[in-house]
Amino acid sequence: MSLKLLGIILIIIGAAMIVYTGFNYVTNDTVVKVGEISIDKQTTHPVQWSPFVGGALLFGGILLLVFTKKQIA
């Protein structure tokens, strides 16, 4: 993988992490099961990160692109 491609990937991921600061996923747990009847509970689990992490990735990707261009030229 070239450094230029890695820089582009870091920029895309960093920008996405700034815009979307997290997501939620849902799990289903069976609480009670009697015969064919069951009672389920849905639990929401949040996954969140700081927008500063996305900013750091974005900045690192830009730096990688800038220094890669200077080495080639």
DSSP file (Angstrom, degrees, kcal/mol; ACC not computed):
  #  RESIDUE AA STRUCTURE BP1 BP2  ACC     N-H-->O    O-->H-N    N-H-->O    O-->H-N    TCO  KAPPA ALPHA  PHI   PSI    X-CA   Y-CA   Z-CA
    1    1 A M              0   0    0      0, 0.0     2,-0.1     0, 0.0     0, 0.0   0.000 360.0 360.0 360.0 130.3    0.0    0.0    0.0
    2    2 A S     >  -     0   0    0      1,-0.1     4,-2.0     4,-0.0     5,-0.1  -0.393 360.0-120.1 -79.4 158.8    1.5    3.3   -1.0
    3    3 A L  H  > S+     0   0    0      1,-0.2     4,-2.3     2,-0.2     5,-0.1   0.828 112.8  57.9 -67.9 -30.9    1.7    6.2    1.5
    4    4 A K  H  > S+     0   0    0      2,-0.2     4,-2.0     1,-0.2    -1,-0.2   0.924 107.7  46.1 -64.9 -43.7   -0.5    8.4   -0.8
    5    5 A L  H  > S+     0   0    0      1,-0.2     4,-2.4     2,-0.2    -2,-0.2   0.895 111.5  52.3 -65.2 -40.3   -3.3    5.8   -0.6
    6    6 A L  H  X S+     0   0    0     -4,-2.0     4,-2.4     1,-0.2    -1,-0.2   0.897 108.4  51.3 -62.1 -40.4   -2.9    5.5    3.1
    7    7 A G  H  X S+     0   0    0     -4,-2.3     4,-2.0     2,-0.2    -2,-0.2   0.903 110.0  48.9 -62.7 -41.9   -3.2    9.3    3.5
    8    8 A I  H  X S+     0   0    0     -4,-2.0     4,-2.2     2,-0.2    -2,-0.2   0.907 111.1  49.8 -64.7 -41.9   -6.4    9.4    1.4
    9    9 A I  H  X S+     0   0    0     -4,-2.4     4,-2.6     1,-0.2     5,-0.2   0.908 110.2  50.4 -63.6 -42.2   -7.9    6.6    3.5
   10   10 A L  H  X S+     0   0    0     -4,-2.4     4,-2.6     1,-0.2    -1,-0.2   0.882 109.5  51.4 -63.6 -37.9   -7.0    8.4    6.7
   11   11 A I  H  X S+     0   0    0     -4,-2.0     4,-2.4     2,-0.2    -2,-0.2   0.923 111.7  46.5 -64.3 -43.9   -8.6   11.6    5.4
   12   12 A I  H  X S+     0   0    0     -4,-2.2     4,-2.2     2,-0.2    -2,-0.2   0.932 115.7  44.6 -65.0 -46.1  -11.8    9.8    4.5
   13   13 A I  H  X S+     0   0    0     -4,-2.6     4,-2.3     2,-0.2    -2,-0.2   0.911 113.7  50.8 -65.6 -41.7  -12.0    8.0    7.9
   14   14 A G  H  X S+     0   0    0     -4,-2.6     4,-1.5    -5,-0.2    -2,-0.2   0.913 110.8  47.9 -62.3 -43.6  -11.2   11.1    9.8
   15   15 A A  H  X S+     0   0    0     -4,-2.4     4,-2.0     1,-0.2    -1,-0.2   0.901 112.0  50.1 -64.5 -40.2  -13.8   13.2    8.1
   16   16 A A  H  X S+     0   0    0     -4,-2.2     4,-3.0     1,-0.2    -1,-0.2   0.879 109.0  52.1 -65.4 -37.2  -16.4   10.4    8.7
   17   17 A M  H  < S+     0   0    0     -4,-2.3    -1,-0.2     1,-0.2    37,-0.2   0.782 108.7  50.8 -71.6 -25.8  -15.5   10.3   12.4
   18   18 A I  H  < S+     0   0    0     -4,-1.5    -2,-0.2    36,-0.2    -1,-0.2   0.908 116.4  40.2 -73.7 -42.3  -16.0   14.1   12.7
   19   19 A V  H  < S+     0   0    0     -4,-2.0     2,-0.7     1,-0.2    -2,-0.2   0.945 122.5  39.9 -71.9 -48.6  -19.4   14.0   11.1
   20   20 A Y     <  -     0   0    0     -4,-3.0    -1,-0.2    -5,-0.2     3,-0.1  -0.890  65.7-177.2-106.1 107.2  -20.6   10.7   12.8
   21   21 A T        -     0   0    0     -2,-0.7    28,-2.0    -3,-0.2     2,-0.3   0.293  63.3 -31.9 -89.6  11.1  -19.5   10.7   16.4
   22   22 A G  E     -A   48   0A   0     26,-0.2     2,-0.3     2,-0.0    26,-0.2  -0.929  52.8-133.3 161.7 177.6  -20.9    7.3   17.2
   23   23 A F  E     -A   47   0A   0     24,-2.5    24,-3.2    -2,-0.3     2,-0.4  -0.954  14.6-129.2-152.0 167.5  -23.5    4.7   16.6
   24   24 A N  E     -A   46   0A   0     -2,-0.3     2,-0.3    22,-0.2    20,-0.0  -0.928  14.1-166.7-121.6 146.1  -25.8    2.3   18.5
   25   25 A Y  E     -A   45   0A   0     20,-2.0    20,-3.1    -2,-0.4     2,-0.4  -0.977  13.1-139.7-130.8 152.7  -26.5   -1.3   18.1
   26   26 A V  E     -A   44   0A   0     -2,-0.3     2,-0.4    18,-0.2    18,-0.2  -0.893  11.9-167.5-116.0 135.3  -29.3   -3.4   19.6
   27   27 A T  E     -A   43   0A   0     16,-2.4    16,-2.8    -2,-0.4     2,-0.5  -0.924  14.6-139.1-117.7 148.4  -29.1   -6.9   21.1
   28   28 A N  E     -A   42   0A   0     -2,-0.4     2,-0.4    14,-0.2    14,-0.2  -0.924  18.8-172.5-107.5 126.3  -32.0   -9.1   22.0
   29   29 A D  E     -A   41   0A   0     12,-2.8    12,-3.1    -2,-0.5     2,-0.6  -0.963  23.0-129.8-118.8 134.8  -31.9  -11.1   25.3
   30   30 A T  E     +A   40   0A   0     -2,-0.4    10,-0.2    10,-0.2     3,-0.1  -0.749  27.0 176.5 -83.5 119.6  -34.4  -13.8   26.3
   31   31 A V  E     +     0   0A   0      8,-3.0     2,-0.4    -2,-0.6    -1,-0.2   0.908  67.4   9.8 -89.2 -50.5  -35.6  -13.0   29.9
   32   32 A V  E     -A   39   0A   0      7,-1.3     7,-3.1     2,-0.0     2,-0.4  -0.997  59.8-176.1-135.1 135.3  -38.2  -15.7   30.4
   33   33 A K  E     +A   38   0A   0     -2,-0.4     2,-0.5     5,-0.2     5,-0.2  -0.945   6.8 170.9-135.3 115.8  -39.0  -18.7   28.3
   34   34 A V  E >   -A   37   0A   0      3,-3.0     3,-2.0    -2,-0.4     2,-0.3  -0.939  66.9 -54.0-124.0 106.6  -41.9  -20.9   29.2
   35   35 A G  T 3  S-     0   0    0     -2,-0.5     0, 0.0     1,-0.3     0, 0.0  -0.474 121.4 -18.2  64.8-125.5  -42.7  -23.5   26.6
   36   36 A E  T 3  S+     0   0    0     -2,-0.3     2,-0.5    -3,-0.1    -1,-0.3   0.518 121.7  90.1 -90.8  -5.9  -43.3  -21.7   23.3
   37   37 A I  E <   +A   34   0A   0     -3,-2.0    -3,-3.0     2,-0.0     2,-0.3  -0.780  53.7 173.1 -95.2 130.7  -43.8  -18.3   25.0
   38   38 A S  E     -A   33   0A   0     -2,-0.5     2,-0.5    -5,-0.2    -5,-0.2  -0.983  25.9-144.1-137.1 150.1  -40.8  -16.1   25.6
   39   39 A I  E     -A   32   0A   0     -7,-3.1    -8,-3.0    -2,-0.3    -7,-1.3  -0.964  23.2-164.7-113.4 122.4  -40.2  -12.6   26.8
   40   40 A D  E     -A   30   0A   0     -2,-0.5     2,-0.4   -10,-0.2   -10,-0.2  -0.774   8.8-152.3-109.1 151.8  -37.4  -10.7   25.2
   41   41 A K  E     -A   29   0A   0    -12,-3.1   -12,-2.8    -2,-0.3     2,-0.5  -0.989   8.8-146.6-123.3 129.3  -35.6   -7.6   26.2
   42   42 A Q  E     -A   28   0A   0     -2,-0.4     2,-0.5   -14,-0.2   -14,-0.2  -0.840  15.1-166.0 -95.4 128.2  -33.9   -5.3   23.7
   43   43 A T  E     -A   27   0A   0    -16,-2.8   -16,-2.4    -2,-0.5     2,-0.5  -0.957   9.6-146.3-117.0 129.4  -30.8   -3.5   24.9
   44   44 A T  E     -A   26   0A   0     -2,-0.5   -18,-0.2   -18,-0.2   -20,-0.0  -0.823  11.2-165.0 -96.0 129.5  -29.2   -0.6   23.1
   45   45 A H  E     -A   25   0A   0    -20,-3.1   -20,-2.0    -2,-0.5     2,-0.3  -0.951   8.9-149.7-115.8 113.9  -25.4   -0.3   23.3
   46   46 A P  E     -A   24   0A   0      0, 0.0     2,-0.5     0, 0.0   -22,-0.2  -0.627   7.4-165.4 -84.0 140.9  -23.9    3.1   22.3
   47   47 A V  E     +A   23   0A   0    -24,-3.2   -24,-2.5    -2,-0.3     2,-0.3  -0.982  22.1 168.4-121.7 115.6  -20.4    3.2   20.7
   48   48 A Q  E     -A   22   0A   0     -2,-0.5     2,-0.3   -26,-0.2   -26,-0.2  -0.933  15.9-175.2-132.4 151.8  -19.0    6.8   20.7
   49   49 A W        -     0   0    0    -28,-2.0    -2,-0.0    -2,-0.3     0, 0.0  -0.936  34.7 -95.8-139.0 163.2  -15.7    8.5   20.1
   50   50 A S    >>  -     0   0    0     -2,-0.3     3,-1.2     1,-0.1     4,-0.9  -0.543  23.6-131.5 -79.0 142.0  -14.5   12.0   20.4
   51   51 A P  H 3> S+     0   0    0      0, 0.0     4,-2.2     0, 0.0     5,-0.1   0.730 105.0  71.5 -64.1 -19.4  -14.4   14.2   17.3
   52   52 A F  H 3> S+     0   0    0      1,-0.2     4,-2.3     2,-0.2     5,-0.1   0.831  91.8  56.4 -65.3 -30.6  -10.8   15.1   18.2
   53   53 A V  H <> S+     0   0    0     -3,-1.2     4,-2.1     2,-0.2    -1,-0.2   0.921 108.1  47.0 -64.8 -43.4   -9.8   11.5   17.2
   54   54 A G  H  X S+     0   0    0     -4,-0.9     4,-2.5   -37,-0.2    -2,-0.2   0.891 111.2  52.0 -63.6 -39.7  -11.3   12.1   13.7
   55   55 A G  H  X S+     0   0    0     -4,-2.2     4,-2.7     2,-0.2    -2,-0.2   0.886 108.4  50.8 -63.7 -38.9   -9.6   15.5   13.5
   56   56 A A  H  X S+     0   0    0     -4,-2.3     4,-2.6     2,-0.2    -2,-0.2   0.906 111.6  47.3 -65.6 -41.5   -6.2   13.9   14.4
   57   57 A L  H  X S+     0   0    0     -4,-2.1     4,-2.3     2,-0.2    -2,-0.2   0.908 112.8  49.4 -65.5 -41.1   -6.7   11.2   11.7
   58   58 A L  H  X S+     0   0    0     -4,-2.5     4,-2.1     2,-0.2    -2,-0.2   0.934 113.3  46.0 -61.9 -47.3   -7.7   13.9    9.2
   59   59 A F  H  X S+     0   0    0     -4,-2.7     4,-2.5     1,-0.2    -2,-0.2   0.898 112.3  51.0 -63.5 -41.7   -4.7   16.0   10.0
   60   60 A G  H  X S+     0   0    0     -4,-2.6     4,-2.2     1,-0.2    -1,-0.2   0.884 109.6  50.4 -63.8 -38.9   -2.4   13.0    9.9
   61   61 A G  H  X S+     0   0    0     -4,-2.3     4,-2.1     2,-0.2    -1,-0.2   0.888 110.6  48.9 -66.2 -39.2   -3.7   12.1    6.4
   62   62 A I  H  X S+     0   0    0     -4,-2.1     4,-2.5     2,-0.2    -2,-0.2   0.927 111.9  48.9 -65.9 -44.3   -3.2   15.6    5.1
   63   63 A L  H  X S+     0   0    0     -4,-2.5     4,-2.6     1,-0.2     5,-0.3   0.898 109.8  52.5 -61.1 -40.2    0.4   15.6    6.5
   64   64 A L  H  X S+     0   0    0     -4,-2.2     4,-1.7     1,-0.2    -1,-0.2   0.901 110.9  46.8 -63.4 -41.6    1.0   12.2    4.9
   65   65 A L  H  X S+     0   0    0     -4,-2.1     4,-1.9     2,-0.2    -2,-0.2   0.907 112.9  49.2 -65.9 -41.9   -0.1   13.5    1.5
   66   66 A V  H  X S+     0   0    0     -4,-2.5     4,-1.6     1,-0.2    -2,-0.2   0.935 114.7  43.1 -64.9 -46.9    1.9   16.7    1.8
   67   67 A F  H  X S+     0   0    0     -4,-2.6     4,-1.5     1,-0.2    -1,-0.2   0.789 110.7  56.0 -73.3 -26.2    5.1   14.9    2.7
   68   68 A T  H  X S+     0   0    0     -4,-1.7     4,-1.6    -5,-0.3    -1,-0.2   0.893 107.3  49.6 -68.8 -39.6    4.6   12.2    0.2
   69   69 A K  H  X S+     0   0    0     -4,-1.9     4,-2.0     1,-0.2    -2,-0.2   0.871 109.0  52.5 -66.6 -36.8    4.4   14.8   -2.6
   70   70 A K  H  < S+     0   0    0     -4,-1.6    -1,-0.2     1,-0.2    -2,-0.2   0.851 108.3  50.7 -68.8 -33.5    7.6   16.5   -1.4
   71   71 A Q  H  < S+     0   0    0     -4,-1.5    -1,-0.2     1,-0.2    -2,-0.2   0.879 112.4  46.0 -70.8 -37.3    9.5   13.2   -1.5
   72   72 A I  H  <        0   0    0     -4,-1.6    -2,-0.2     1,-0.2    -1,-0.2   0.899 360.0 360.0 -72.6 -41.5    8.4   12.4   -5.0
   73   73 A A     <        0   0    0     -4,-2.0    -1,-0.2    -5,-0.2    -2,-0.2   0.475 360.0 360.0 -73.7 360.0    9.1   15.8   -6.5
